Amino acid sequence: MKKIGVVLSGCGVRDGSEIHEAVLTLLAIDRNGAKAVCLAPDIELDEVNHLTMQETGAKRKVLVESARIARGEISDIKTASAKDLDAIVLPGGFGAAKNLCNFAFEGPNGSVQPDVLRLIKEMAAAKKPICAICIAPAVIALALGKDLSPKLTIGTDQGTAQGINGTGSRHVDCPTDQYVIDSDHLIVTTPAYMLAGSIGEAATGIEKAIKATIDLIK
């Protein structure tokens, strides 16, 4: 059975993984006959009250919060290796841009969390597919932009697209129900809630992107 690493960034759209996107990703992987292997970095995040959407001043652990989505079946990404995975997927949510990297604060001048960066680079070097959803393509842009100049999409937001381009990556506009494939580098991206107005709209693009990712596995 193909093993797909799912890189989570917490639990909640404002400070971690977007829960709808994460669950839709897990469902699509299962429906395509593959096994999801959930991963997250063991670092702290700044907690956001999702009722008020305001930071609380408290800290939480990304790995512990991500375990809520994974039903406890999750590992520290530090222990993950490209040799044990057939592909990886990064769901969106602000955690992707705040915890997996600092694109939210530094834009194209940002950096990627070291353990996340290592795994992304390992997967790219091994020519294994990488999928990123919503804002998560920003993580891929920071990790691979200067070396590979990959084609990526976050939808149609021009400000974010300029930030993606600023990393050396090439942004491609894309509707929420579609995806972009960089066939040279085996990278699949889809806008999801960067554009979607409902969970159904997000699901359409995610399901297509996950199938396309699994189809790229050699």
Number of C-alpha atoms within 10 A of each C-alpha: 7 16 17 26 25 26 30 33 36 34 24 22 21 21 26 28 30 24 20 22 23 27 16 20 23 24 17 20 23 13 13 14 12 17 18 25 21 25 26 29 25 18 17 16 20 18 21 20 14 13 6 8 12 11 14 12 9 11 13 15 18 26 24 22 22 29 20 14 21 21 9 13 13 21 20 17 21 15 11 19 14 20 10 12 18 24 27 27 29 28 31 33 29 22 28 33 26 22 27 29 26 21 26 17 11 13 19 22 12 17 17 23 16 14 17 23 19 18 20 24 15 15 21 20 11 12 19 23 27 29 30 31 32 28 28 29 30 35 29 27 30 26 26 20 22 13 12 15 17 25 25 31 32 32 27 17 14 12 8 20 20 15 20 28 20 18 23 19 28 18 25 18 17 19 18 24 20 18 29 23 22 15 12 10 18 21 28 28 34 37 32 31 25 19 19 19 11 11 13 14 15 25 23 18 22 31 23 16 28 30 15 20 26 23 11 19 14 8
